[in-house]
Amino acid sequence: MFESPRKSITVRGVWSESQEELHEMQPVSPVDTSHRAAKKKKKKRKTQTGSTRSVSAPQLSTEAPSETENLPGDCTQKSNDEPIVRGIFQIGKRSHDVVLTASRVTWTPIQPETPTGELQPAAPLNAGFVELKDMFAVKVKRRRMVGQQSGGTLLGITLFHCRRKGSKLKDHETHLNNLSVDHCEIWFKHLKALLNGFRDRPKALKVFVNPMSHKKEALRVYMDEVAPLFKLADIEADLIITEKKGHALSVLKECRLDNYDGVVCVGGDGSVAEVAHGLLLRAQMDAGRDTDSIFTPVQAALPLGVIPAGSTDIVACSVHGVRHPVTAALHIIMGHRQPVDVCSFSSLGRLLRFGFSAMFGFGGHTLAFAERHRWMPPSQRREFALIKTLANLKPEDCELSFQPVKPGTDEPQERTKTGSRKDVSDNDGRSWQTTQGLFLNISIMAIPCLCSMAPRGLAPNTRLNNGSMALIMVGNTSRSEFVKHLKRYNSINNQFSFSFVETHTVKAVKLRARTQGCWTDEVSEENEEVDSKSAPIISSEGSCPWNVDGDLLEAPSELYIRVHPELLTLFGENLEEAEESPIKCSCI
């Protein structure tokens, strides 16, 4: 899950940084009562036998490296368990013997001695350690007067590391107190050099914040919870506060990305979808791909970090397992990366956008209705749109073709209310299944789509990077039965165990809406020689509403959706499901 520090790092930068932090303070003698006691008992301890250990003043197993030395000569020539530096620090109210190796920092309490030189009986030793793979910063600890901006009394060094609690990551501090400037300087430089050895950890990020997301709290979430952690980890953040829809997309298409190690989005699913589309579109532009044709896209050059600040945060929950800004920020800081499958949405041979999931029918009409009532508060708007769409529930007459993951191996399914089915093959020999009929909702999802209202996921049978999409077809049925199906998403019962619901694992989907004359037989996705450049992307007449990652897409009635394995890398981990207790939904 975590990487190991790289083998060769120069210490010149670390020397200069530590000297700046420690220059103002003159060396102060360390305050250590065990040092004085050990001197008095030195002769007695020499005569004793057994496992009694010396606890004299702070000792180092290696000298401080000079500016011309490479620190890995001291670190990596040893095994991961061989000490690099060793000394005595006060942790809490007790003195501890602290050892730094190439993989961890370990500390053991020092047992006091009796006047006869024997160790006093005490409670069991509470030894502790911090893995370097879990540490993201080390700082010099000082006491300063009110209003003092620099200098101050040296107290020691502080280790900042993350701990896991279920799906959450939380930041913690371990204070190593010692008043010796030289002692702290050596420890600081060794720790700093080892931390700089983790290659995948970002140093510069481009951050987009949608200030209008959810309850307009995205900027506060970033400034209060995320920005301090980035600063602590010495990450330079280029902050852009988006002013309107499409702002992030226009910036990503034009700006230089060479100086960044990743892109971060703070907002809801709509903002994440826009930034992800911008990153992938920029990659196609740099690679010279013609987006006015059916093409094979290239991967995005930079990973994307998602800080949840929306109402549902489906993408963040799917990749982190939890809606928690600190967890998302620590995944970015620690450099945890997870490749994710992405869908492309095309019409008339022309790319419309990239996305993770889409809904047609009930899901699309609900979002379209909500967008027409944006003057309402977000929560009320969603509930109002859901109720109104259910009241006017109507099926869509569609022709649907899909390509199974394993052509010809799908088990035969029972005839349902969705209509008839036939198998066809295209010119490349790929097997397609085609069905026609009335559908209340059609979902195509490349990720599990976890959220508080669907703790098992809207598509629980798919994964982040299994190279396939989940196709969920809900046929025509009564309103009461459809509501039962919706309620199952928020329970432990199987939401697909209805006769009017079909699920398939597919690689590609072609959907043609046949209602109200929205499509024509002259245009087909299979005919790639059509003059698509002269055709409009979005038609005001004959267009259908799609819900693509929580963003409304008024697309032509015929749409071609393909999955592209591991097209985008997200900061995070592949978690099966969120461990947080689900939030009950009261909108159904």
Stockholm file with secondary structure:
# STOCKHOLM 1.0

chainA/1-588         MFESPRKSITVRGVWSESQEELHEMQPVSPVDTSHRAAKKKKKKRKTQTGSTRSVSAPQLSTEAPSETENLPGDCTQKSNDEPIVRGIFQIGKRSHDVVLTASRVTWTPIQPETPTGELQPAAPLNAGFVELKDMFAVKVKRRRMVGQQSGGTLLGITLFHCRRKGSKLKDHETHLNNLSVDHCEIWFKHLKALLNGFRDRPKALKVFVNPMSHKKEALRVYMDEVAPLFKLADIEADLIITEKKGHALSVLKECRLDNYDGVVCVGGDGSVAEVAHGLLLRAQMDAGRDTDSIFTPVQAALPLGVIPAGSTDIVACSVHGVRHPVTAALHIIMGHRQPVDVCSFSSLGRLLRFGFSAMFGFGGHTLAFAERHRWMPPSQRREFALIKTLANLKPEDCELSFQPVKPGTDEPQERTKTGSRKDVSDNDGRSWQTTQGLFLNISIMAIPCLCSMAPRGLAPNTRLNNGSMALIMVGNTSRSEFVKHLKRYNSINNQFSFSFVETHTVKAVKLRARTQGCWTDEVSEENEEVDSKSAPIISSEGSCPWNVDGDLLEAPSELYIRVHPELLTLFGENLEEAEESPIKCSCI
#=GR chainA/1-588 SS CCCCCCSCCBSHHHHHHHHHHHTTSCCCCCCCHHHHHHHHTHHHHHHCCSSCCCCCSCCCSSCCCCTTSBTHHHHTTSCTTSCSEEEEEEETTEEEEEEECSSEEEEEECCCBCTTSCBCCCSCCCCEEEEGGGEEEEEEEEECCTTCCSCCEEEEEEEEEEEEETTEEEEEEEEEECCCHHHHHHHHHHHHHHHTTCTTSCSEEEEEECTTSTTTTHHHHIIIIIHHHHHHTTCEEEEEECCSTTHHHHHHHHSCCTTCSEEEEEECHHHHHHHHHHHHHHHHHHHTCCTTSCCCCCCCSSCEEEEECSSSCHHHHHHHSSCCHHHHHHHHHHTCEEEEEEEEEEETTEEEEEESEEEEEHHHHHHHHHHTTTTSCHHHHHHHHHHHHHHTCCCEEEEEEEEESSTTCSCCCCCCTTCCEEEEECTTCCEEEEEEEEEEEEEEESSCCCBTTBTTCSSTTCCSSSSCEEEEEEESCCHHHHHHHHHGGGSSSCTTCSTTEEEEEEEEEEEEECGGGCCCTTCCTTCTTSCGGGSCSSCSSSEEEEEETTEEEEEESEEEEEEEEEEEEEESCCCSSCCSCCCCCCCC
#=GC SS_cons         CCCCCCSCCBSHHHHHHHHHHHTTSCCCCCCCHHHHHHHHTHHHHHHCCSSCCCCCSCCCSSCCCCTTSBTHHHHTTSCTTSCSEEEEEEETTEEEEEEECSSEEEEEECCCBCTTSCBCCCSCCCCEEEEGGGEEEEEEEEECCTTCCSCCEEEEEEEEEEEEETTEEEEEEEEEECCCHHHHHHHHHHHHHHHTTCTTSCSEEEEEECTTSTTTTHHHHIIIIIHHHHHHTTCEEEEEECCSTTHHHHHHHHSCCTTCSEEEEEECHHHHHHHHHHHHHHHHHHHTCCTTSCCCCCCCSSCEEEEECSSSCHHHHHHHSSCCHHHHHHHHHHTCEEEEEEEEEEETTEEEEEESEEEEEHHHHHHHHHHTTTTSCHHHHHHHHHHHHHHTCCCEEEEEEEEESSTTCSCCCCCCTTCCEEEEECTTCCEEEEEEEEEEEEEEESSCCCBTTBTTCSSTTCCSSSSCEEEEEEESCCHHHHHHHHHGGGSSSCTTCSTTEEEEEEEEEEEEECGGGCCCTTCCTTCTTSCGGGSCSSCSSSEEEEEETTEEEEEESEEEEEEEEEEEEEESCCCSSCCSCCCCCCCC
//
